[in-house]
Amino acid sequence: MTVEQQKRQHLARATLVVAALFVASRLLGLLRDILIAARFGTSPDYDAYVAAFRIPDLIFLVVMSGAFGSAFIPVYAELLTKGQRHSAWRLANTLLSMTVAMFLLASLTVLITADSLIGSLVAPGLSPESRALAADLTRLLMLSPLCLGIGAAAKAMLESESRFTEPAVAPLLYNLGIIAGTVALAPFAGVYGLAIGVIVGAAGYAALQLWALYRTGWQFRLSFDRSVTGLRDVLSLLGPRLLAQAAMQANLLITTNLASRIGHQYIASLQYAYQIFLLPHGIFALSVATVLFPTLTRYRSAGDYHQLQQTVGQTLRVLVLITIPMTVLFGGFSRSIVQTLFQFGTFTATSTYLVSEALRWFAPGLLAYAIVELLTRLSYAFKDSRSPVIAALVAVGTNLVLSLTLIGVLGHRGLALSLALATTVEMGVLGLLVHRRVRLNLSETLRGLARALPALATLTIATLWFATPLALATDPTRGRSFAQFFAFGYTVAAVLAAYVLIALVFGQPDITRLAATFKRMLRRPMRQIVAAILGR
């Protein structure tokens, strides 16, 4: 076996582990959302909770995650490649010290100005009681980004050493903390119990990865040494990276701000729909991009542009062939999905209608979300942080204009559609900018898509045909039964199976390869996963 074949085998095994754990994490996240929905529904308290997350999330993404995201990994990985492990650790310690100091300063500002931030920037349309609750929750939730940020630093360092297991397990602990808060604390503490669960989960997320990192020999040393090797390179990439992160969060701020002006329930409805919408994105696009990024960085460092182009092209084709069917399913089965999974407890039929409508209008953006994830990682592999910023800023402007235009016509559905269309524009802009560095070979992708058209047509017709009968069969007002869940699962599985079978009949090469891969995995799935985790 050649060195290149060994690298591919390692990448495939790492992808298998990460994909399996990502699936577990996303399914646990789905259970988390189901429990939250049953407890809080689309109530004003949950509106306030979602609004309270916006500022802590912004600080986490900009201050903590931004520093240790794609701006840090190429520099850190390059030092490791050169055998300069201790220099890499010193760089990480200095950057971590600086970002924690910045976070503490930002946290102090938020603690003082939380009421004003909620009332003017995040959700001015909330009632006075909900605004006060959101401000209190914002202050409490500021503990979360510190833990998540430290975890993000450890995650970046572990993934740079091609250790993907612990970073993929850590989100499970985060979700378990939130579930514990929902089940054990929320019954008597309300959304405050949910917020405490978030903090506990974030602490677990950080603790697991720090433990794994310490096992590599790393130790934290407080350092503000600005002359440390690689710091200048990271900082040169960091500014644009922070702008890109801020732009992404700005889109959610725009959506939350405008949704609060429509009335209560709409912030919560959009949040539930967005979480469902991101489920396939996390399982497929994010897991693939996470594993692929260090590999792309190594190909770029070695000057192996042919292999890089081949890897990106194949990944792009697979993402297209996976996300388009999911878009069709979200569009056609949105009501069935929401009422089957969420309509329990305080989550009413009205909640189902609001969430399913938002999900239907989010759906057209699923392909764009997946491709933007891939193209962003590709840009950072080339240490190009300007292109994602330009594309993200264009997306923010597009989202703002479309949201203000469509909210009066479509209500909260217009906000969902605006975000989907803005991300599609971002995909187009970023694709044009990235194409200057790497030829994306779109003709090959289009040919693959053309060979999948019969399968996609079959999927679309079947989804439209069964949409109304499935919605009636899974209607909770007729009483809950196992037959409803069976009907839902069977219908979705049958439609997807028809898509795959028709694609195989027409010889779609990428789906044929995927089917062969899954066939091999199903023969010894647990043995392969355990072997990959143990590195055997």
VOMI-463174 format. One line per 10 residues: number of its first residue (from 1); their letters; for each residue x, z, y of C-alpha. Coordinates in pm, 1 decimal, decimal comma, always signed. Each point is the difference from the previous one (the first is absolute). Layout:
BEGIN
NUM) A) X:Z:Y; ...
This chain:
BEGIN
1) MTVEQQKRQH) +0,0:+0,0:+0,0; +142,9:-102,2:+338,5; +29,5:+234,9:+296,4; -277,7:-190,3:+177,9; -228,2:+33,9:-302,5; +73,4:+372,7:-13,9; -93,7:+31,1:+368,1; -325,0:-185,2:-61,5; -78,5:+220,1:-299,7; +70,0:+313,3:+204,7
11) LARATLVVAA) -219,8:-131,3:+281,2; -280,1:-77,5:-245,3; +20,4:+346,4:-155,8; +9,2:+166,6:+340,9; -299,3:-204,8:+108,3; -184,0:+106,9:-315,0; +63,3:+368,6:+69,0; -84,1:-23,0:+368,2; -309,1:-209,5:-66,9; -124,4:+246,6:-264,1
21) LFVASRLLGL) +56,3:+297,2:+228,7; -144,8:-184,6:+298,3; -311,2:-72,4:-204,8; -21,2:+367,3:-96,8; +51,3:+105,4:+361,9; -260,0:-242,0:+132,7; -252,2:+100,3:-264,4; +63,1:+364,6:+83,1; -41,5:-93,0:+365,9; -330,5:-163,1:-89,5
31) LRDILIAARF) -109,4:+321,3:-174,3; +109,2:+189,9:+312,0; -218,6:-222,1:+218,7; -295,0:+30,4:-238,9; +19,5:+380,1:+15,0; +35,7:-3,9:+378,9; -296,3:-236,3:+28,6; -215,5:+222,5:-219,5; +91,8:+304,4:+210,8; -9,4:-145,4:+352,0
41) GTSPDYDAYV) -163,8:-344,1:-19,6; +5,4:-174,3:+338,6; -67,8:+323,0:+188,7; +117,4:+77,8:+356,3; +252,2:+245,9:-147,0; +161,6:-276,1:-203,2; +1,5:-224,4:+307,1; +197,7:+275,7:+173,6; +235,2:+37,7:-297,1; +81,3:-372,6:-7,4
51) AAFRIPDLIF) +53,2:-3,6:+377,6; +228,5:+304,0:-28,9; +230,7:-191,6:-233,5; +81,6:-273,7:+249,6; +257,9:+183,1:+213,9; +183,2:+172,4:-291,3; +8,4:-334,8:-180,6; +138,4:-171,4:+309,7; +277,9:+258,1:+33,9; +80,4:-17,6:-370,3
61) LVVMSGAFGS) +23,0:-379,5:+0,7; +192,9:-30,0:+324,6; +229,4:+304,0:-1,8; +56,1:+85,4:-365,9; -95,0:-288,6:-228,6; +119,8:-260,1:+249,6; +350,7:+142,5:+7,3; +31,7:+5,7:-378,1; -188,9:-319,0:-71,6; +135,9:-349,5:-13,7
71) AFIPVYAELL) +239,9:+58,4:+290,4; +193,0:+261,3:-198,7; -2,3:-135,4:-354,7; +212,4:-317,7:+55,0; +276,1:+196,9:+175,4; -9,6:+287,2:-249,1; -6,0:-238,5:-298,0; +292,7:-196,7:+141,4; +209,9:+317,1:+24,2; -86,8:+84,3:-360,5
81) TKGQRHSAWR) +91,4:-353,1:-109,6; +341,3:+42,5:+162,9; +51,8:+329,5:-185,5; -27,1:+209,1:+317,6; -248,2:+253,6:-139,9; +108,3:+292,3:+217,1; -19,5:-215,7:+312,4; -351,3:-98,3:-103,5; -96,1:+366,1:-40,6; +146,0:+90,6:+338,1
91) LANTLLSMTV) -203,2:-280,0:+155,7; -317,0:+130,8:-166,7; +66,8:+358,7:+111,4; +58,7:-103,4:+360,0; -309,4:-216,3:+14,2; -213,1:+269,7:-164,1; +123,8:+263,2:+245,2; -78,3:-223,8:+296,5; -346,6:-97,7:-120,4; -102,4:+359,0:-77,2
101) AMFLLASLTV) +107,5:+101,1:+350,6; -204,9:-286,0:+146,7; -295,8:+97,8:-215,8; +7,8:+360,9:+119,6; -4,6:-119,4:+360,4; -289,3:-238,1:-70,0; -189,7:+273,7:-184,9; +28,2:+236,2:+295,0; -144,3:-269,5:+225,1; -292,1:-60,2:-237,6
111) LITADSLIGS) -76,3:+371,2:-31,7; -36,2:+21,2:+377,3; -188,6:-325,1:+60,3; -212,6:-38,9:-316,1; -332,6:+34,7:+183,4; +91,5:-267,8:+252,4; +136,3:-234,4:-265,9; -318,9:+16,4:-205,6; -231,8:-22,2:+300,3; +171,6:-289,5:+175,1
121) LVAPGLSPES) +204,3:-196,9:-253,3; -117,8:+53,5:-356,5; -376,5:+54,6:-6,0; -162,3:+39,7:+342,3; -343,6:-75,0:-142,9; -15,6:+309,5:-221,0; -232,3:+282,4:+97,1; +162,5:+296,1:+182,5; -19,4:+209,8:-318,3; +162,0:-271,7:-211,1
131) RALAADLTRL) +271,6:-58,3:+261,5; +86,0:+370,9:+0,0; +11,0:+1,0:-381,1; +218,2:-312,4:-4,9; +243,3:+158,7:+248,0; +30,0:+317,5:-210,8; +54,2:-204,3:-315,7; +262,4:-211,4:+176,9; +201,3:+312,1:+79,3; -28,0:+123,9:-358,3
141) LMLSPLCLGI) +87,2:-337,0:-153,4; +323,9:-23,0:+200,0; +162,1:+191,7:-287,2; -63,9:-296,0:-228,1; +222,0:-269,0:+161,4; +303,5:+230,9:-11,6; -28,6:+32,7:-378,6; -89,6:-365,5:-46,5; +290,1:-102,2:+223,3; +253,5:+200,6:-198,9
151) GAAAKAMLES) -150,0:-150,9:-313,8; +32,2:-348,2:+152,0; +369,8:+63,5:+65,7; +56,7:+107,0:-359,3; -204,6:-296,9:-122,7; +213,7:-247,2:+194,4; +321,6:+148,3:-138,3; -127,5:+6,9:-357,9; -129,8:-357,5:+12,0; +331,8:-118,4:+144,3
161) ESRFTEPAVA) +157,5:+126,4:-322,5; -270,7:-181,2:-200,6; -169,3:+327,4:-94,6; -368,2:-78,8:+28,3; -167,3:+250,3:-231,3; -6,3:+312,9:+216,4; -107,2:-189,7:+315,6; -282,9:-152,1:-201,1; -104,6:+337,9:-148,1; +5,7:+183,9:+335,1
171) PLLYNLGIIA) -326,2:-153,9:+133,1; -174,1:+144,8:-305,8; +89,4:+348,8:+122,4; -122,9:-86,3:+348,5; -336,1:-111,4:-135,2; -24,2:+303,3:-228,6; +47,9:+227,3:+300,6; -285,0:-170,2:+185,8; -222,3:+14,8:-307,8; +72,2:+371,9:-34,6
181) GTVALAPFAG) -89,9:+52,4:+365,2; -324,0:-194,9:-44,2; -108,2:+181,1:-316,1; +132,0:+352,5:+57,7; +6,0:+49,7:+378,1; -249,7:-239,8:+158,4; -311,7:+173,6:-143,6; +59,9:+299,7:+227,9; +250,9:-129,7:+257,4; -145,6:-346,0:+61,7
191) VYGLAIGVIV) +237,3:-265,9:+129,6; +257,0:+270,9:+74,7; +32,6:+49,1:-375,7; +51,9:-372,8:-37,5; +273,7:+8,7:+266,6; +176,0:+288,3:-177,8; -6,8:-206,8:-319,0; +170,5:-282,9:+188,8; +279,7:+233,7:+108,8; +49,6:+137,6:-352,3
201) GAAGYAALQL) +7,5:-352,6:-142,0; +252,2:-113,3:+261,4; +224,1:+295,1:-86,0; -10,7:-98,5:-367,4; +77,4:-360,9:+92,8; +317,4:+111,5:+177,6; +105,7:+264,4:-252,8; +4,2:-231,6:-302,6; +213,1:-264,0:+170,1; +239,8:+252,0:+151,8
211) WALYRTGWQF) +49,9:+147,3:-346,1; +78,0:-346,4:-139,2; +234,3:-70,6:+289,6; +191,6:+324,9:-46,9; +57,1:-101,4:-361,2; +197,8:-301,6:+124,6; +246,3:+235,5:+170,3; -133,9:-31,7:+354,5; -17,4:+312,2:+216,0; -149,9:+31,2:+343,3
221) RLSFDRSVTG) +237,2:+78,2:+287,1; -133,7:+31,8:+352,8; +175,8:-265,5:+206,8; -42,5:-171,7:+335,0; +324,2:-198,7:-27,3; -69,9:-328,9:+177,3; +325,9:-152,8:-125,4; -97,9:+12,6:-367,4; +48,1:-327,4:-188,3; -306,9:-222,9:+2,2
231) LRDVLSLLGP) -199,4:+194,3:+259,1; +43,9:-267,0:+265,1; -129,1:-265,4:-241,9; -305,2:+209,5:-90,0; -82,0:+71,8:+363,7; +30,8:-367,6:+90,0; -264,5:-77,4:-262,8; -205,1:+310,9:+68,5; -140,8:-81,7:+342,9; -186,6:-311,8:-110,2
241) RLLAQAAMQA) -97,8:+173,1:-325,5; -164,7:+283,9:+194,2; -186,7:-251,1:+213,3; -130,8:-170,9:-313,4; -115,3:+332,6:-144,8; -163,5:+98,4:+328,2; -175,0:-337,1:+17,5; -143,4:+46,6:-348,0; -135,7:+342,5:+94,6; -127,2:-137,3:+331,3
251) NLLITTNLAS) -237,5:-224,8:-194,0; -152,3:+302,4:-172,1; -20,8:+184,5:+332,0; -190,2:-293,5:+150,7; -240,3:-2,9:-294,5; -54,5:+378,2:+9,6; -43,5:+8,8:+377,3; -262,4:-275,1:+2,7; -176,3:+126,0:-313,9; -48,7:+340,0:+163,7
261) RIGHQYIASL) -187,6:-170,4:+284,2; -257,8:-153,2:-236,3; -114,1:+336,6:-131,9; +71,1:+251,0:-274,2; +59,3:-118,4:-360,8; +188,4:-312,5:+104,8; +352,1:+147,2:+6,3; -55,8:+147,0:-346,1; -160,8:-320,5:-131,4; +291,1:-216,7:+108,5
271) QYAYQIFLLP) +246,4:+249,6:-148,3; -165,1:-1,8:-344,4; -19,5:-379,6:+2,8; +363,2:-28,1:+107,4; +111,4:+229,5:-284,1; -186,5:-209,9:-258,4; +137,8:-316,3:+158,8; +357,4:+130,2:-28,5; -33,6:+88,6:-370,3; +113,0:-339,2:-139,3
281) HGIFALSVAT) +248,3:-31,2:+286,3; +171,0:+320,6:-109,6; -5,3:-86,5:-367,9; +133,6:-353,3:+32,3; +155,1:-87,3:+337,0; +149,8:+335,7:+91,3; +141,6:+75,6:-344,8; +158,6:-345,1:-26,7; +141,8:+13,6:+353,5; +140,6:+349,7:-56,5
291) VLFPTLTRYR) +196,2:-101,9:-307,3; +93,3:-340,5:+139,7; +148,3:+116,4:+330,5; +335,7:+137,9:-128,1; +35,4:-311,9:-216,3; -59,5:-230,8:+296,4; +254,4:+199,6:+199,7; +261,1:-40,0:-274,4; -63,3:-375,2:-30,3; +38,6:-36,0:+376,6
301) SAGDYHQLQQ) +321,4:+206,9:+2,4; +143,0:-209,6:-284,2; -101,4:-325,5:+168,1; -208,9:-102,5:-302,6; -269,9:-173,1:+203,3; -115,9:-221,1:-285,8; -88,7:+299,3:-216,5; -156,5:+173,1:+298,8; -216,8:-303,8:+71,8; -107,8:-26,6:-362,9
311) TVGQTLRVLV) -93,3:+368,6:-14,8; -198,5:-11,3:+323,8; -177,5:-321,9:-98,4; -111,1:+130,6:-336,8; -114,0:+331,2:+151,5; -195,1:-182,2:+269,7; -182,8:-213,7:-256,3; -90,1:+301,8:-211,8; -133,9:+191,9:+300,7; -217,3:-296,3:+98,9
321) LITIPMTVLF) -143,2:-34,8:-350,0; -78,0:+373,2:-22,0; -134,7:+73,0:+347,7; -236,1:-297,0:+40,4; -213,9:+104,4:-300,6; -8,0:+357,1:+133,2; -119,1:-135,5:+335,1; -287,6:-179,2:-171,9; -94,8:+313,1:-195,2; +5,4:+219,1:+311,6
331) GGFSRSIVQT) -216,2:-250,6:+182,6; -258,6:-44,1:-275,2; -7,7:+339,8:-168,5; +53,0:+225,2:+303,8; -334,6:+178,6:-30,6; +39,8:+50,7:-375,2; +355,1:+129,8:+43,1; -94,4:+255,2:+264,1; -321,2:+130,7:-153,3; +149,4:+22,9:-349,6
341) LFQFGTFTAT) +309,2:+189,5:+109,4; -109,6:+196,6:+305,5; -373,2:+63,4:+18,3; -0,1:+363,6:-111,1; -76,2:+326,6:+178,0; -19,2:-40,9:+377,8; +97,7:-368,6:-18,8; -340,0:-161,2:+59,2; -144,3:-349,8:-33,2; +59,8:-43,9:+373,2
351) STYLVSEALR) +366,2:+87,6:-54,6; +15,2:-257,6:-278,9; -141,2:-270,1:+225,4; +243,5:+74,8:+284,6; +306,2:+17,3:-225,9; -88,9:-306,5:-209,4; -56,3:-210,8:+310,9; +338,7:+103,7:+139,9; +168,1:-74,4:-334,3; -156,3:-347,7:-11,9
361) WFAPGLLAYA) +142,3:-82,8:+342,6; +340,3:+153,2:-72,8; +32,9:-217,5:-312,2; +120,4:-326,0:+165,8; +317,0:+178,9:+111,7; +118,1:+110,3:-344,6; +227,3:-299,7:-59,9; +152,3:+37,0:+346,1; +73,8:+370,2:-56,5; +183,0:-79,4:-323,9
371) IVELLTRLSY) +208,7:-283,7:+142,7; +86,2:+191,2:+319,0; +134,2:+280,4:-221,8; +227,0:-245,4:-182,0; +115,0:-188,6:+310,7; +74,9:+323,0:+185,8; +226,2:+120,7:-280,8; +165,8:-341,6:-7,3; +67,5:+18,4:+374,5; +158,1:+343,1:-26,8
381) AFKDSRSPVI) +213,1:-114,6:-292,3; +158,8:-238,3:+252,3; +26,4:+286,1:+252,9; -250,8:-192,4:+210,7; -223,1:+260,1:+162,1; -114,1:-219,7:+288,7; -223,5:-234,7:-197,2; -231,0:+272,8:-139,9; -28,4:+150,9:+349,5; -97,9:-330,7:+158,5
391) AALVAVGTNL) -257,9:-64,1:-271,4; -136,3:+356,7:+18,5; -37,0:-9,2:+378,3; -185,5:-331,0:-23,3; -227,3:+162,9:-259,0; -74,1:+296,4:+229,5; -96,6:-229,5:+285,2; -212,9:-212,8:-231,0; -171,1:+306,3:-147,0; -78,4:+144,2:+343,0
401) VLSLTLIGVL) -152,2:-323,7:+130,5; -198,9:-67,9:-317,0; -120,4:+360,9:-29,2; -130,0:+6,3:+356,4; -168,2:-336,5:-60,5; -152,1:+58,3:-342,7; -108,3:+364,1:+26,0; -297,1:-98,0:+212,9; -109,2:-263,1:-252,9; +86,4:+152,4:-337,1
411) GHRGLALSLA) +45,4:+370,3:+75,0; +242,3:+176,2:-233,4; +12,1:-314,7:-215,8; +158,1:-176,7:+296,9; +274,7:+262,6:+10,3; +74,9:-58,0:-369,0; +4,0:-378,0:+44,0; +220,3:+26,9:+308,9; +261,9:+195,5:-192,9; -11,7:-253,2:-284,9
421) LATTVEMGVL) +36,6:-298,4:+234,4; +274,4:+169,2:+203,4; +200,0:+60,5:-318,2; -48,7:-364,3:-96,4; +143,4:-103,9:+337,1; +288,3:+242,2:-59,3; +64,9:-164,2:-336,9; +15,1:-343,5:+159,9; +233,3:+103,7:+281,1; +229,8:+195,9:-231,2
431) GLLVHRRVRL) +5,2:-283,4:-251,6; +115,1:-246,4:+265,4; +273,2:+236,5:+119,0; +124,7:+83,5:-350,1; -2,8:-366,1:-103,4; +291,1:-58,9:+238,2; +219,5:+218,7:-221,8; -142,3:-60,9:-346,0; -182,1:-311,7:-110,7; -320,3:+142,8:-146,0
441) NLSETLRGLA) -82,0:-314,9:-199,3; -368,4:+13,8:+87,9; -62,8:-332,3:-172,2; +72,0:+166,3:-334,8; -240,9:+281,5:+87,0; -269,8:-248,3:+100,7; +47,8:-197,3:-322,1; -38,7:+319,7:-199,2; -313,0:+86,4:+196,6; -141,9:-349,2:-57,1
451) RALPALATLT) +42,3:+38,8:-375,7; -191,1:+328,6:+24,7; -294,5:-151,5:+193,1; -222,3:-49,6:-309,2; +53,7:+365,0:-90,9; -67,0:+114,0:+356,5; -315,6:-211,8:+15,2; -121,5:+156,1:-325,8; +75,2:+348,2:+134,0; -183,2:-66,0:+326,6
461) IATLWFATPL) -310,4:-145,7:-166,5; -16,2:+284,7:-252,2; +39,8:+262,3:+273,5; -276,6:-150,6:+212,6; -224,0:-38,7:-305,8; +35,3:+362,2:-112,1; +22,7:+168,8:+343,4; -369,7:+80,8:+44,3; -77,9:+89,2:-365,2; +303,6:+229,3:-10,6
471) ALATDPTRGR) -97,9:+168,9:+326,5; -346,3:+69,9:-142,9; +137,4:+117,8:-334,3; +236,7:+248,6:+166,1; -247,9:+129,8:+259,0; +28,7:+384,2:-10,7; -357,6:+44,1:+125,6; -110,3:-105,5:-349,2; +187,2:+296,0:-145,3; +357,7:+33,8:-118,5
481) SFAQFFAFGY) +92,1:-103,8:-352,8; +300,7:-110,8:-199,3; -161,3:-342,9:-28,8; +48,9:-55,9:+373,9; +374,1:+62,2:-19,4; +23,2:-213,2:-313,1; -188,3:-285,1:+168,6; +230,5:+16,3:+300,4; +322,5:+13,0:-201,7; -112,4:-264,1:-247,9
491) TVAAVLAAYV) -110,1:-245,4:+270,1; +320,3:+31,4:+202,9; +215,9:-27,3:-313,7; -195,2:-303,2:-124,6; +30,2:-183,5:+331,2; +375,5:+66,5:+18,7; +44,3:-99,4:-365,2; -176,7:-329,5:+70,1; +239,5:-61,4:+289,8; +305,4:+61,2:-217,3
501) LIALVFGQPD) -129,1:-206,0:-293,6; -89,2:-302,3:+213,5; +341,0:+21,7:+169,0; +169,3:+5,5:-341,2; -205,3:-297,0:-120,3; +107,7:-201,4:+304,8; +361,7:+106,5:-50,6; +59,2:+197,5:+318,0; +368,2:+90,5:-56,4; +20,5:+328,2:+191,5
511) ITRLAATFKR) -310,9:+145,1:-164,1; +132,4:-119,4:-335,7; +322,6:+193,2:+62,6; -195,7:+305,8:+116,3; -218,0:-12,8:-310,7; +307,9:-21,6:-222,3; +155,7:+296,0:+180,9; -312,0:+214,0:-40,6; -24,0:-102,4:-364,7; +353,9:+129,1:-59,7
521) MLRRPMRQIV) -79,3:+318,9:+192,3; -312,6:+68,1:-206,8; +195,2:-13,1:-324,0; +208,8:+307,1:+86,1; -114,2:+116,6:+344,1; +77,9:+370,6:-17,4; +334,6:-54,2:-173,2; +109,2:-241,1:+273,9; -113,7:+228,4:+279,6; +171,7:+306,0:-149,1
531) AAILGR) +316,4:-200,2:-68,6; +2,7:-131,8:+355,7; -51,4:+347,5:+144,0; +286,2:+135,6:-212,2; +215,2:-300,2:+91,7; +43,2:-113,7:-359,8
